[in-house]
């Protein structure tokens, strides 16, 4: 991304409904609708799930092995986040903003 300052960047951090701090999702919107010869207008929406489990690679391989063969583990590793009801409006607003930006970008490039 060329610019990530306040006017071109909006980010929402979502914590999971289960209240586990390890289940975090970030929704980010990068936008620049200014028109010039060097950079066309753009809008990008990123959704990223972050696992905050830090282990050496050999422990992660061992956990994966146990998972594949159905062996139980005391540690649960998830790549999902259950969205809380109070976060829905913020997500919808960001997606609608991205949708409007894409329309504007299309109008500017045609």
Helices and strands as residue ranges (DSSP letters): G 6-8, E 9-15, E 23-32, E 42-51, H 57-68, G 85-87, H 88-109
